[in-house]
Amino acid sequence: MGEIIRDVGQQLADSILARLSPIQTAPTPSTAHTQAIPTNTSTQSLDLSQVQLVPHRKVKEPPTFRGDRTDTVNVHEWEDIVRSYIKKANIRTEHQAEEILTHLRGRAKDVVKFGTRNSGIDVTETPEAIYGLLRRHFAAVPCSALPLADFYTTLPKSGEDAYDYWLRLNQAADVATDRLKAQGKTLDCPMLEVTRMFIRNCPSKELAMTFRSKTIDKWSAEEVQDVLDEYHTEVSSRGAASAVSRKPNENVHVNMVEMSGTEVSSPDKQDSREAKVPESFALERVISMLEKVLLQNSTPAQAMSNRQSKPRLPRIEGLNNLPCAVCGDAAHSALTHCRDKRLCFQCHSADHPRRSCPLLKSAQPAQPEN
């Protein structure tokens, strides 16, 4: 009975495998061997627990791009969506151009169709050329032959927030990098250039004071990002608090409105308070950085002040005269001799300095040193 059950199970397993792989229509050798010679060993039977059915995940197709106002995404966002779709769908390079063209409509499709035909570009081998044509005609930033000039002329707009300008600078750096790459060139350290451009043209006076705490070459992109995140969080929290404080406090009844007796500040006073809040934030950052600098330089300054606070010793008569008063050599003075041999200038002894000389206490003060 057990052998019959195993045979039936083996036949079911072979049937499942045959349906999963329709190419193999003939029975497998294992099936023929199992049907001809029944076996009692469990190693020759197929373990159904090892059979796994992997369903393919359906990838959402990207939207169509027309190059007009009806598009829900811009050309850069559409390019990112299409690239992600091609990667997930595992489309080969020779089929990518056809897949990209199926998601183009209207003027965008005409630009790619006639642009590639008139320039002699084989999009089958180089599908990246399609993205380049679309960026050149439909990008928000105008395309020019001088990508670096476009980047360095990216200045803050009137009333633009500092964080928005930081994002726009990063986008301009990405565009310049792509255009230089198309020209066979590279932009060295793009994040360093973005950091310097932002610090030079920062639209926020409060952040500009913070960035003046050290030279421009000492700031890194990570530090600027941390300062902007902290500043954005502070401004957002204060904006929410000010919105709550501006809500009128009133009790509404039928045909009657009762106002509370609390004094309501004028809008001018509230605006001045809100303007002082970012200034205090910037001042706190500047003060903290200055404290760090002072702590780093406090040790040399303290040593200099201690040195200046000590009283000057009286001048020793004849210390610079020739010949030497210690060894009698006419080539040098006693001052040079004691300095080279590390001797006491007062008693010419080697076991103590002049300030600890026992003869100094009994000696009368002479003319002070200049």
N, C-alpha and C positions, 0 to 999 in steps of 0.2 A: 504493500500500500504506500509506503514511504517513497519507493522508487517511482511509482506512478505520479505522485505529487511533484517530485523533483522534475520529472520529464515535462509535466504540464507547465511548471514554472519556467523551465528553460525555453520552451516554445513561446511563452508569452514575452519573455525577455528578448528573444530574437525578433519577434514581431514588432516590438517597440523600437528596437535598433533599426530594423528595416524601414520603418516609417520615418525615423529621424534622419536616415541617410538613404534617400531613394535611389542613389546611383547603384548601390549594391543590391541587385535583384535576385542574385543566386544565393542559395543558403550558404552560410558560413561553414567552414570546416568543423567548427566546434559543434554546430547543430547536427551535422551528419554523424559526427562521432558519438554524440549523445543519443541520437535516435537508434543507431546501430548497436552500440554497446552500452547498456545501462551500467552505471558505476555507483558505488556506494560511498565514494569520497565526496565531501562537501567542497573541496577545493576546485573541482572542475565545474561546479554550478556557478552561474553568474550572480554576483552580489548586487541586488537591485538598489541597495542603499548608496552605491557609488554612482548611480546614474543621476545626473543633474540636468535639469532643463533650465537654461539661461534665457529668459525673455529679453528681447532687445528693447531698450528704452526709446520711446518715441521722442525725437528731438524737434522742438518747436521751430518752425521755419521763420526766418527773419522777415520783417515787413518790406514792402516794395518802396523804392526810392524814386521820386519824380524830379526832385530839384526845384520845387516850388513851395508855396506857402501851405500846401496841403500835407506836407510831410510832418510826421509827429516827432521825428528825430533829425538832428543835423547830420552832415556828411561824415563827421568823425565818429559820432555815436553809431551810425549805421555801419560804418566800416568795422568797428569793434564787434557789433552783433554778428555780422556776416563771417568774420574771422572765427569767432567762437562757434558758430554753427558748422562751418566747414571742418573745424577741428573735432567737434563731437561726432559729426556724421562720418568722419574718416574718409573724406573725399580725396581722391588722388589729384596730383598737380595738373595732369592733362585734362581733367574734367572740372577743375575749379572755375575756369573762365565761363564755361557754359552755365554753371550753377549761379554765378554772380549775375550774368546777363538776364537770367530768368526773373530776377528780383529787381530789375530796372524798368521804369516806365517813362513815357513822355520825353521831355527834353534831356533827362539824364541818360536815357538809352541812346538817343541820337548823338549826344556828345561822345559817348564811348564808341558807338558803331562807326561814325564817320572819322573820329579822331584816330582810331587804330587803323582804319583802312587807308587814310591819306598819309599817315606817317610810316606805314609799312611795319607796324609792330605785330608780332605773333603772340597774341594773348594766350594761346594754348600753352606755350612754353613759359611765358612770363605773365601770369595773371596779376602780378603786383602793378603792372602798368595801368590796369583799370582803376585801381584806387588812386593812383597818381593823377589821372585825368579828372576824376571826380573831385578830388581835393582842389585841383587847380581852378575849376570852374564854379564850384559850389561852396568852398570854404568861406567862413565868415571873415577870416583875415585874408586880405588880398595877397595873392601869390606874386612874388617878384624874383628877380635874379639875384638879389642881395638878401639872403635870409638873415645874416647877422645884423644888417642895418634895420630890418624889420623888428628884430628882437630888441635892439638897443633904443629904438624909438617908442617902445611900449611904456608910456608914462601914465600915471594915475589920472583918471577922469575927474571932472568936477563933482565933488560930493561923494566920491567912491570910498567905500570902507576899506580899511587896511587889509583885512582878510580877503576881500574880493580882489583887491589888486595883487595880493600874493598868489591867489589861484590863477589869475589871468597871466601873470608873469610865468608861472610854471607851464601853462598851456602854450604860451609863445615860445618857450624854450623847446618844448616837444616838437612844435611845428618847424622851428629853425633846424633842429637836429634831423628831422625827416627830410627836409629840403636839401640840407648839406649832404646827407647820405645819398640822395638821388644824384647829386653832382660829384660824388666820389670823394667827399670831404667829411671831416669830423669836427665836432665842437668839443674842445678839451674842457673838462670839468664844468658841465652845464649848471650843476647845482651851485657851484661857487659863483658863477656869473649871475645867477638868479638872486643869490643872497646879497651880493654887492649892489645890484640894481635896486633891490627893494630897500636896502638901508639908505642909499643915496636919495631915493625919491619917495620915502615913506610918507603917505598922506596924513598920518596921525601925528600930531605934535607930541602927544604923551609918549608914544612909542619911540619917536625920534629922540626924545630925551633919554630914554632907556638905552638906545643903541649908541649914544655918545659916551657911555661909561667906559668903553674901550675902543680901540682902533677897529677899522672896518675889516682888516684882514684877520682879526682874532675871532670873528663871529663865524660859526658854522651853520649849515642849513638846519641841523637838529636843534641848535639853540634858538634860532629864529622861530622855528616851528613851535617849540615849547613856549616861548614868549607870546606868540600869537594865540595859541590855544588857551593859555591862562588869561590873556586880555579878553578874548572872545567870551570866555566863561564868565568873567567878572562883569562885562558889559551886559551880557544876557540876563544875569541874575539881577543886576540893578534895574534893567529895563522892566523886568517882571514886577519888581518891588514898586517902582514908580507908577506902573499901570494900576496896581492895587491901591496905592495911596491916592490916586486921582479919582477913584470911584466916589461919587457924591454920597454923603451919609444923610439920608433923608427918610422920614417916616410918612408914608402916603396913606391918607384916610379918605373917606367919601367927602368930596368937595372941600378938602382941606389938606394942606401940606405943611408939615412941621419940620423946620430946619433945626439941626442940633446947634448948640451954643458954641461948639468948638470953632476956633478961628481957622478959616480956609486961606492957605497961602496963595498968593497971586501966581500966575503962570511964569512971570519973569523971575520971581524968586526960586520957583521950582527948577526952571531951566538953568539958573546960575548954580544951584546946588548940584544938579546933574553934571554940569561942566566941571565942577570942582572935584567930583569923585574920580574921574580918570586921571586928573592931575595929581591927586594924592596917591593914586596907585603907581603912577610913574615915578613920583618923588620917593616913594618907599623903596622901589627897585634901585633907583640911583643911590640912595643912602646906603642900602645894604651892600651894593658893590663897592662904594667908597670905603665902607668899613673893612671889607676884605683887603682892599689895597693898603689901608692904613695899618692893619694887623701884619701884613707881609713886610712893610717897611718900618715897623716900630722898633725892631731890634737894633738896626744900625743907628737910628736916631737916638735911641736911649743910650747906647754906648757913647755916642758923641757928646750927649748932654752930661753924662757922668764924667767924661774926660774933661769937659770944660769947667765942671763944678769944682774940680780939685785945685787947690792953691798952687801957684807956681813957686818952685824952689829958688832960693837966691843963687845968683851967678857966682861961680868959683873963679877967683882971680888967677890968671896965668895958666888956665887950662888949655888955651889955644896957642900958647907961646912955644917957640922952638928954642933949644932942643926939647925932647920929651922929658917931662919931670919924673917919669917912671923908670925908663931904661936909658935915658941920656942920648937917644938917637936923634940926630939933627934932621932926619928925613921926614919925621912926623911929629905931631903934638901929642900931649897926654890925652886929649879928648879922643883922637883917633885910636890911640893905643888901648884905652879903656873900652871903647866901643867895639873894637875888633876882638879883644880878649874877654869881653863881657865882665868887666871889672867895675867896681864901685867908683864913681867919679870923685867921691869925697876922700876915701881912705885907700883906694886902689886895691881893695880886697875882693876876692872872687866868691865869697859865700853869701852876699846879700846885695841888693840894689841900693841906689843912693837914698831913696825914700826911707829905707829901713836902716840906714847907717847910724850907728850909735854916736858918732861924732857930730851928726847934724843937729842934735838937740842942744849940745853945748856950744855950737858955733853961733856967732852973731850974724844976723841977716845982713847980707851985702846988697849991692845994687841990683834991683829986680831985672829979670830978663826982658828983653824986648820982644 
